[in-house]
Amino acid sequence: MAQEENFLENQHSGENHPPASDGSSQNPLPKRKRIKHVLIGSPKAVTSTIHYLQVIGYATTGDWSPLLPTENPDEVMSILIRQTLIQ
């Protein structure tokens, strides 16, 4: 609540300073970066890999794009975009 009051006081006084830090957090917050996973192969191989990644808890099947045809016959691709923490 004190931070909210500090914020409101700063807004009313025309100051635009963030609330003072107590110094307890010396490490900067980790940054999130996007990473793309692309699976390319036969429909059976891509689907099987997507299901395996769900079994091991990496990503659910719903996280992946639908199977998209490539320019090669009997080949598809699926894409997963995730956020990963970079320290």
N, C-alpha and C positions, 0 to 999 in steps of 0.2 A: 504494500500500500504506500510506503514511503516513496518508492520510485515513481508511482503514479502521481503523487502529490508534487514531487520535485518536477516532473514533466509538466504538469499543469501550471505550476508557478513559473517555470521558464517560459511557457507559451504566453502567459498573461503579461510577463514583464518585458516581452520583446526579445529575450535572449533565446538563442537557438543552440544551446549546449546540451549534450546528452548527460544523463545523471552520472555523478562521479562513481568510479569503480572502487571497490573495496580492496583491489589488488589480489584477490584470491585466485583469479584466473590469469596465469602468466602465459599459458600457451594460447596462441591464436586458435580460433575455431577452425576445424578442418574444413576444407573446401570440397564441394561436390562437383564431379566432372562426369559428363556423359560418356558412355561407352556403348558401342554397337556390336552386337554379335550377329553374324550372318552364317546361316547354314545353307549349303548348296549341295544338292545331290538328288538321288531318286526320291520320289515321294515317300516311299517306304523308309528309306534311310533317314530322311529329314524328320518324319513323324516319329520314328523310333527314338531318335536322339532327343527330340523335344520331350517325349514321355520319360526318358531316362533322366533328363535334367530335372524333371518334376519329382521323380522318385527320390533323387538325392537331395531335394530341397533347394535347388538353385533357382528355379523359376517355374511358375505354373504354366500349363499349356495355354491358358488365356493371355499370358504376357506376350506371346509370339504373334507376329503378323500371320494372316492367312497364307497358305502356300501360294507362291507367285511363280508363274512359269518363267523360265529363262529362254534364251534363244536356242538352246540345245534341246533336242528331243528327249523326252522322258527325264527332264531335269527341272527341279523347282528350287525355290529359295524361300527362307523365312527369316525375319529380322526381329531381334530383341534389342530394345534400347533401355539401358538402366543407368541409374546414378550411382557412382562409386565414390567413396571418401578418399581424398588425397591428403596426406599429412605432410 
